[in-house]
Amino acid sequence: MDLGEEVSGWLKKQGPPSHPNWKKRWFILQPHTRTVTYYKNPKQAAKSNKKGAIVLDESTILVLSASSQPKFQHSFALRTPVRTFVFLALSGSDKQRWTLALRGVLAKLTSPNAASSIPSSYNNNTTYYKIHTPHTHIRTYTHTYTYA
């Protein structure tokens, strides 16, 4: 099954609730292995010296808007059974590139024909996370979300 092309680039990632600071990381979405791997920089990626990986499966939810605050307008999140990963793209086009690629992989995991049925303008997701204060963990205060 073709799950799409590899996508790579810079994103900011918020740390876990115990350390919710933002780190700029080099990310690679590898559709064939269903993982998003992140590195300190592209040189570390070339050496396969990863900082971490997120396994995408049928239970992963893509949240298209992770904050209602203007300074986080390019944010999105991946909800897994283990943790919610919150990301901040460097631009609107970067956010669109990442979310479209992730949406395609996740849709094909649940149904081989589902990715083609998702409109490219789909953006009505309203789950938000508190991501503006570094000393509080990520808490959902709106529980409306859709599967991507």
C-alpha positions as CSV (number, residue, x, y, z in Angstrom):
1,M,0.0,0.0,0.0
2,D,1.4,3.4,-1.0
3,L,1.1,5.7,2.0
4,G,2.5,8.8,0.4
5,E,5.9,10.5,0.1
6,E,8.3,11.3,2.9
7,V,8.0,14.8,4.3
8,S,10.8,16.6,6.3
9,G,11.4,20.0,7.7
10,W,11.6,22.2,10.8
11,L,8.8,22.3,13.4
12,K,8.7,23.4,17.0
13,K,7.5,20.7,19.4
14,Q,6.2,21.4,22.9
15,G,7.8,19.1,25.5
16,P,5.8,16.7,27.7
17,P,3.8,18.1,30.6
18,S,6.7,17.8,33.0
19,H,8.8,20.1,30.6
20,P,6.4,22.0,28.4
21,N,9.1,24.2,26.7
22,W,9.3,24.5,23.0
23,K,12.2,23.0,21.0
24,K,12.9,23.5,17.3
25,R,13.5,20.0,15.8
26,W,14.0,18.5,12.4
27,F,11.1,16.1,11.6
28,I,10.7,13.4,9.1
29,L,7.4,11.8,8.3
30,Q,8.1,8.3,7.0
31,P,4.8,6.9,5.6
32,H,6.1,3.5,4.8
33,T,7.1,2.9,8.5
34,R,4.2,5.0,9.8
35,T,6.4,7.1,12.0
36,V,7.3,10.8,12.6
37,T,10.9,10.8,13.7
38,Y,12.5,13.9,15.1
39,Y,16.1,15.0,15.4
40,K,18.0,18.0,16.8
41,N,19.0,19.0,13.3
42,P,19.3,17.6,9.7
43,K,22.9,16.5,10.4
44,Q,21.7,14.3,13.3
45,A,19.1,12.9,10.9
46,A,21.8,11.9,8.4
47,K,23.6,10.1,11.3
48,S,20.3,8.5,12.4
49,N,20.8,10.0,15.8
50,K,17.1,10.6,16.7
51,K,15.6,12.4,19.7
52,G,12.4,10.5,19.4
53,A,9.7,9.0,17.3
54,I,5.9,9.0,17.1
55,V,4.2,5.9,15.8
56,L,1.1,6.6,13.8
57,D,-1.7,4.0,14.1
58,E,-5.5,3.7,13.9
59,S,-5.9,5.4,17.3
60,T,-3.8,8.5,16.4
61,I,-5.9,11.7,16.0
62,L,-4.7,14.7,14.0
63,V,-5.9,18.0,15.6
64,L,-5.8,20.8,13.0
65,S,-5.8,23.7,15.4
66,A,-4.1,23.4,18.7
67,S,-4.6,26.9,20.0
68,S,-7.0,29.8,19.4
69,Q,-4.2,32.3,20.2
70,P,-2.9,34.3,17.1
71,K,0.8,33.6,17.9
72,F,0.0,29.9,17.7
73,Q,-2.1,30.0,14.5
74,H,0.3,27.5,12.8
75,S,-0.1,24.9,15.6
76,F,-1.4,21.4,15.3
77,A,-1.3,18.3,17.4
78,L,-1.1,14.5,17.2
79,R,-3.1,12.7,19.9
80,T,-1.8,9.2,20.6
81,P,-2.9,6.8,23.4
82,V,0.4,7.7,25.2
83,R,0.6,11.5,24.8
84,T,-0.6,14.5,22.9
85,F,2.2,16.0,20.8
86,V,1.8,19.7,20.0
87,F,3.6,21.3,17.1
88,L,4.1,24.8,15.8
89,A,4.9,25.1,12.1
90,L,7.1,28.0,11.0
91,S,4.5,29.2,8.4
92,G,1.0,28.5,7.2
93,S,2.3,26.7,4.1
94,D,4.4,24.5,6.3
95,K,1.4,23.7,8.5
96,Q,-0.6,22.8,5.5
97,R,2.1,20.6,4.1
98,W,2.5,18.7,7.3
99,T,-1.2,18.3,8.1
100,L,-2.1,17.2,4.6
101,A,0.7,14.5,4.7
102,L,-0.3,13.3,8.2
103,R,-4.0,13.3,7.3
104,G,-3.2,11.2,4.2
105,V,-1.2,8.6,6.2
106,L,-3.8,8.4,9.0
107,A,-6.7,8.1,6.6
108,K,-5.0,5.2,4.7
109,L,-4.3,3.4,8.0
110,T,-8.0,3.2,8.7
111,S,-9.3,2.8,5.1
112,P,-7.2,2.5,1.9
113,N,-9.7,4.7,0.0
114,A,-10.4,7.3,2.8
115,A,-7.6,9.7,2.0
116,S,-9.1,10.7,-1.4
117,S,-12.5,11.4,0.3
118,I,-11.1,14.1,2.6
119,P,-11.5,17.6,1.1
120,S,-8.3,19.6,1.0
121,S,-10.1,22.6,2.6
122,Y,-11.1,20.5,5.6
123,N,-10.3,22.7,8.6
124,N,-13.2,22.7,11.0
125,N,-11.4,21.1,13.9
126,T,-11.9,23.0,17.2
127,T,-9.8,21.2,19.8
128,Y,-7.5,23.7,21.6
129,Y,-4.7,23.2,24.1
130,K,-3.3,25.6,26.6
131,I,0.2,26.0,25.2
132,H,1.0,29.6,26.1
133,T,2.4,29.1,29.6
134,P,5.6,27.1,30.0
135,H,4.8,26.0,33.6
136,T,1.5,24.3,33.0
137,H,0.9,21.0,31.2
138,I,-1.2,20.7,28.1
139,R,-4.8,20.6,29.1
140,T,-7.8,20.3,26.7
141,Y,-10.4,22.9,27.4
142,T,-12.6,22.2,24.3
143,H,-13.4,18.6,23.6
144,T,-14.7,18.9,20.0
145,Y,-12.4,17.1,17.6
146,T,-12.7,15.1,14.5
147,Y,-10.7,12.2,13.1
148,A,-8.5,13.2,10.3
